[in-house]
Every structure is written in C-alpha cells, then in structure tokens.
Amino acid sequence: MKKIFKDAIKLAVRRDGNVLIEYALIAPILLLILAALFDFGMAVYDSMSLKEAARSGAQYARKYPSNVAGITQVVANATGIDPQNLTVTTNLSCQCQDGSAAVCGTTCAAGPTETYVTVAVQEPYATLLPYPASVAPLTLQGAATLRIQ
C-alpha cells in the first residue's frame, strides 16, 4: 500500500508535460493573433499602395486630363495589385480663386478659373479569416487631387 501511495505522490509531483499542455492551449490563440496582424498589415500596405497609385495617376492626369485609359493604366502599373480588382475614377472640377465653384472654361470675377483633377482608386479587400467584427466586405481606397491650371 505504501508503494502505491509513493507512486501516486511521484506522479502528482512530476511536471514533465506541463509545458506541452500549456503550449497546446495557447498556440491556437497565438495563431489567430498572428493571422489578424498579418491581415491588418496587408490592408495597411495595400491602402498605402492605392494612395501612391492615385498620386501617380493624378500626376499623369495633370498632363493628359482627358486620357482616362492612360490614367487607369498608370494607376494599375503603380500598384502591385491585380488591375482587374481596381476601380479607377477621374473627375475634373473648376473653382474660382476665392474658392467658390465655377463651370470649367468660364472666367470668374476675380480672374480665371482653377482646374483640378481628382483620381480615386478602390479595391475590395478580402481577409484571410472571417472575423466576427467585420460584417461588411472591406473596401480600400486612395485618392489624390492636383491642380492642373
């Protein structure tokens, strides 16, 4: 009887498998956190890429404002994202020097109108895992506005 009691105490004192069990309990949580960090990092990277591509498109549009296909091509070349996933829109707008809206091609009381081009880029972003907080699909976007004249 004493031998059984001593063996039971030895088993209760041994802690050889504790680390393995603790790791098995923590590993899935760590993997989820890592996947979420990776998703967040990729979304931030893609967002910065879209903003930079919009700037490139606006700089091209500064010289060729009516060439929508060329602007779209410049934006697609400036990102590492599949061009079929991108939505590129361009907009020409005019305003007077005092900041009021004006029709392009007309003159204002204070002088000529100022012409601006805006290039906006959108991309649907799919995460690695379906997170409970994200109900709607995520759309990343970038925009740039430059004065042409």
C-alpha positions as CSV (number, residue, x, y, z in Angstrom):
1,M,0.0,0.0,0.0
2,K,2.9,2.3,0.8
3,K,4.3,1.7,-2.7
4,I,1.1,2.8,-4.4
5,F,0.9,5.9,-2.2
6,K,4.5,6.8,-3.0
7,D,3.9,6.2,-6.7
8,A,0.8,8.5,-6.6
9,I,2.8,11.2,-4.9
10,K,5.6,10.9,-7.5
11,L,3.1,11.3,-10.4
12,A,1.5,14.3,-8.7
13,V,4.8,16.0,-8.3
14,R,6.1,15.4,-11.8
15,R,5.6,18.3,-14.2
16,D,7.2,16.9,-17.4
17,G,4.2,17.5,-19.7
18,N,3.1,20.9,-18.3
19,V,4.9,22.9,-20.9
20,L,3.5,20.9,-23.8
21,I,-0.1,21.2,-22.5
22,E,0.3,24.9,-21.9
23,Y,1.6,25.4,-25.4
24,A,-1.2,23.3,-26.9
25,L,-3.7,25.6,-25.1
26,I,-2.0,28.9,-26.2
27,A,-0.9,28.1,-29.7
28,P,-4.3,28.5,-31.4
29,I,-4.8,31.9,-29.8
30,L,-1.4,33.0,-30.9
31,L,-2.0,31.8,-34.5
32,L,-5.2,33.8,-34.6
33,I,-3.5,36.9,-33.3
34,L,-0.7,36.4,-35.9
35,A,-3.3,36.0,-38.7
36,A,-5.1,39.1,-37.6
37,L,-1.8,41.1,-37.5
38,F,-0.9,39.8,-41.0
39,D,-4.3,40.8,-42.3
40,F,-4.1,44.3,-40.8
41,G,-0.6,44.8,-42.1
42,M,-1.6,43.7,-45.7
43,A,-4.6,46.1,-45.6
44,V,-2.4,49.0,-44.5
45,Y,0.2,48.2,-47.2
46,D,-2.5,47.9,-49.9
47,S,-4.1,51.2,-48.7
48,M,-0.7,53.0,-48.9
49,S,-0.2,51.5,-52.3
50,L,-3.6,52.7,-53.5
51,K,-2.8,56.3,-52.3
52,E,0.5,56.3,-54.0
53,A,-1.1,55.0,-57.2
54,A,-3.7,57.7,-57.1
55,R,-1.0,60.3,-56.8
56,S,0.8,58.8,-59.8
57,G,-2.5,58.8,-61.8
58,A,-3.1,62.4,-60.8
59,Q,0.4,63.4,-62.0
60,Y,-0.2,61.8,-65.3
61,A,-3.7,63.4,-65.5
62,R,-2.0,66.8,-64.9
63,K,-0.5,66.5,-68.4
64,Y,-3.2,64.4,-70.1
65,P,-6.5,65.1,-68.2
66,S,-8.9,63.6,-70.8
67,N,-6.9,60.3,-71.3
68,V,-8.9,58.1,-68.9
69,A,-7.4,54.9,-70.3
70,G,-3.9,56.2,-69.8
71,I,-4.7,57.4,-66.2
72,T,-6.1,53.9,-65.4
73,Q,-3.0,52.2,-66.9
74,V,-0.7,54.4,-64.9
75,V,-2.6,53.6,-61.7
76,A,-2.5,49.9,-62.4
77,N,1.2,50.0,-63.1
78,A,1.9,51.9,-59.9
79,T,0.4,49.2,-57.6
80,G,1.2,45.5,-57.2
81,I,-2.5,44.8,-57.1
82,D,-4.3,42.9,-59.8
83,P,-5.7,45.6,-62.2
84,Q,-9.0,43.7,-62.6
85,N,-9.7,44.3,-58.9
86,L,-9.1,48.1,-59.1
87,T,-11.8,50.7,-59.8
88,V,-10.3,54.0,-61.0
89,T,-12.4,57.1,-61.3
90,T,-11.3,60.6,-62.5
91,N,-13.0,63.9,-62.0
92,L,-12.3,67.4,-63.4
93,S,-13.6,70.3,-61.4
94,C,-13.1,74.0,-61.5
95,Q,-13.3,76.8,-59.0
96,C,-12.7,80.5,-58.7
97,Q,-9.7,81.9,-56.9
98,D,-11.9,82.7,-53.9
99,G,-12.9,79.1,-53.5
100,S,-16.4,79.2,-55.0
101,A,-17.4,76.6,-57.5
102,A,-17.3,77.5,-61.2
103,V,-18.1,76.0,-64.6
104,C,-14.9,74.9,-66.4
105,G,-13.9,77.1,-69.3
106,T,-15.5,80.2,-67.9
107,T,-13.9,83.2,-66.1
108,C,-14.6,84.4,-62.6
109,A,-14.9,88.0,-61.4
110,A,-11.6,87.6,-59.6
111,G,-9.8,86.1,-62.7
112,P,-9.5,82.8,-64.5
113,T,-10.9,79.5,-63.1
114,E,-8.6,77.0,-61.4
115,T,-8.9,73.4,-62.8
116,Y,-8.4,70.4,-60.5
117,V,-8.2,66.7,-61.3
118,T,-9.1,64.1,-58.8
119,V,-8.1,60.4,-59.2
120,A,-9.7,57.9,-56.9
121,V,-8.9,54.2,-56.7
122,Q,-10.8,51.5,-54.9
123,E,-10.1,47.8,-54.2
124,P,-12.2,45.2,-52.5
125,Y,-10.1,43.6,-49.8
126,A,-10.6,40.0,-48.6
127,T,-9.2,39.0,-45.3
128,L,-7.6,35.6,-44.5
129,L,-10.1,34.7,-41.9
130,P,-13.7,35.7,-41.4
131,Y,-13.6,37.9,-38.3
132,P,-16.7,38.4,-36.2
133,A,-16.4,42.2,-36.1
134,S,-16.2,42.6,-39.9
135,V,-19.8,42.3,-41.1
136,A,-19.5,44.0,-44.5
137,P,-16.7,43.5,-47.0
138,L,-13.8,45.8,-46.7
139,T,-13.1,48.3,-49.5
140,L,-9.7,50.1,-49.5
141,Q,-9.4,53.4,-51.3
142,G,-7.0,56.1,-52.1
143,A,-7.4,59.5,-53.8
144,A,-5.3,62.4,-54.9
145,T,-6.3,65.9,-56.2
146,L,-3.9,68.1,-58.2
147,R,-4.3,71.5,-59.7
148,I,-3.9,71.4,-63.5
149,Q,-4.2,75.1,-64.3
